[in-house]
Amino acid sequence: GSMGSIKKCRKKIGQHYQKGRMKMTTIAYKDGVMAADRSLTYKHEWCGNVQKVWKFDTGCLYGARGEGDDRALRALLSKVKTPDDLPTAITLAEIENDVTALFVFPHGEVWTVRSGKDSAEAMKIDGRFHAIGSGRKYALGAMFAGADAGHAVTAAKVFDLYTDGGTDVVTLDSHTPMFPGIENYANSGKDRTNVPPSLFRDMPVQGDG
């Protein structure tokens, strides 16, 4: 029953980072800002809210999706200061969990870093914006149309079943928010009965095209 499902979710949360936790998510980056939803799911069930984006002491931004336990990859990347410091595919393959991280250096260079035996790699991304997770296509479309990273996650919440909850935002030290209140996105989940007529009204077009 429903109580059994809730207990299962709570057990998974109590075990910290169980397999399957963060595959359903949206993490977006654009122009010095990284944003992510907070929804935690396990086997298509909502279990609660978690933090998915971080700013390291190095000034780099990090956001992860994947099998849930990203602590090994997060610890490894927290020491990286330059692209030359990024771990090799051999090192990334030694991490058991399949995790994909969106990783941004203080000067704005964007990389995706993947751990796991079958998918280990570090790849540079050209362009001002990128997104990962189940809602990535909605976030990418929103950012191409002019939205910043936070509003891109909001767009993903509207259309992606597995992007929900509040929105966490981290920024590079050199970044000045383009839109006031960028650190204060709505803390509620999706509401498809009240989608604004124009989510990006009054925003200048900033696409790469």
N, C-alpha and C positions, 0 to 999 in steps of 0.2 A: 504494500500500500504506500501512500504518500509519506507516512512517517518512516517507513523502512527506507525509502529513497533519501529522505533528509538525513537519516542516520548514516547512510552510506557516504553521502557527500561530506558530512561532518568528519567522518573517519578519514576520508581522503585528505581533507584540509589539515586535520590533526597530524597526519603523516607528512605534512609540509608540501611536497611537490611530487605528486604521483603522476604516472604516465597518462597523457591525454589532457592535461589541464589547460594548456594555453594554445592549442592548435586553432581554436575558434576565437579569434581576436582581430583587432586592427591596430597596427602601429604605423604612424605616418610621420614623415619628416619633410620640412620645407623651410628654407631661409632662416636657419638657426633655431628652429623650434621642432621638438619631437613630442608627439602626443600619442596616447593610447587609451582605450577603454579599460574598464576595471573588472569586467565580467569573468567569473571562473566557471567553467563547465566541465562535466565529467560524463562521458557516454551520453551526450545530448541532454544532460540535466544541469540546471543552474545550481551552483553550490555556494556562491557568495562573490565577494569582491577582493581583488588582489592588485598589487602594484606591479606594473610591467615595464615601466621606463625608469631609468636612473641616470643621474649625472655623477660621474666619477671625480675623484680628487684631481685627476689629470686634466679635467675640463672636457673630456669626451662624453658624448651622450650614447646611451645603450638602451635598446628595447628588444625584448625576446618573445618569440612564439615557438611552439613545438611540444615536446613530450612532457613539459611541466617542470622538471627539476633542472633549472638552468644555472644552479649555483656554481658548478665547475667552470662553465664557460664564462659566467659573469666574473668570477674570481680571476680567471686567466686574462680576460680583456681589461680588467680594472687596472692592470699594470702597464698597459700599452699606451705609449705617448706619441709615437709616430708610426706611419705605415710600415716602416722597416721593422718595427717591433711586433707586427702581427704574427700570430703562430702559423706554422706550416700546416699543410693538410695532414701530414703524419701526426703531428701533435693533436690536431683537432679530432682526428679519427680515434684517438685514445680515450676521448670522452664518450661514454656509453650512450647517453641520451641524444636523440636527434633534435637539435635545437637550432633555429635560425635567428640570428641577431641582426638588427639594424644598428650600425655603429658609425658615429660621426665624430671626426676629429675637430679640435677647437677652431681650425681655420675653415671648416665647412666641408671637408672632403668626406664623401659618403661611401661606406662599404657594407656589404652583407657578409656575415661570417657564419658558417654552418659547421656544427659538430656532428659526430656520429660516424660509425664505421662505413656507411654506404654513401654519405653525402658531404663529407668534410671538404671545405674549401673556403677561401677568402677572396672576394671579388669586388673590385672597385665599380661604383655606379656613377656614370656621367650624368650630370643634370642637377638642377636645384632641388628636386623633390623625389621621394620614393616612398613606397609603402609595402608592408608585408602582412600576412594573415588572411583570414577568410574574407575580410571586407576590403582587401587591397584594391580591387578594381574600382569600387565606389570611391575610395579615398583618392586614388590616382586621378580619376575623372574630375572629382571636385577640385583638386589642386590645379589641374590643367585649366579649369574654368575660372580660377582666380582665388580659390579658398586657401587659407593658411592651414597648417597641420591640424589644429584643434577643430576647426570647422569641417575639415575632411573626415575626421573621426565621427563627428556628429552626423555627416551624410551617411557614413557606413552604418551607424546605429539605426538609421531610418530603414535601410534596405537589406542589411545583412542580419540574419536570424541570430547569429552568435556574437554580435558586437553589441554590448549593452553596458549598463551601469554608468558610473561617473567617468570623467576624463581627467587623466593626469597629464601635466605638461612640464617639460624641462627645457631649458634654453641654454645656448652657448653664451659665454661671458660677454662676447662682443655683440650680442644681439639686442636690439631695441625693438620691442613689440610694434608691429605695423598697425595693429588694431587695438584700441584700448580694451583692457580687461582680458587679455589673452590668457592670463593665468587663472581665470575664474569661469571656466566653461561650466555648463549645466551639470549638476551632480546627479540628475535623474536619468533613467533609462529612456528607451525609445517610446514615442507616442505616435503611432501611425494615424490616429484620429485627428491629430492637430499638427500636421506637417506645414510649415510656413510656405506661403505661395512662392517665395523666392528666398532660398536659404542663404544666397550670396548677394542679396540686394545691396547696392551701394559699394560693392567691393570692386577695385580695379582689376582688370584681366591681367594675369601675370604668367600665362602659360609659356612653356618652352618652345611651342611650335612656331 
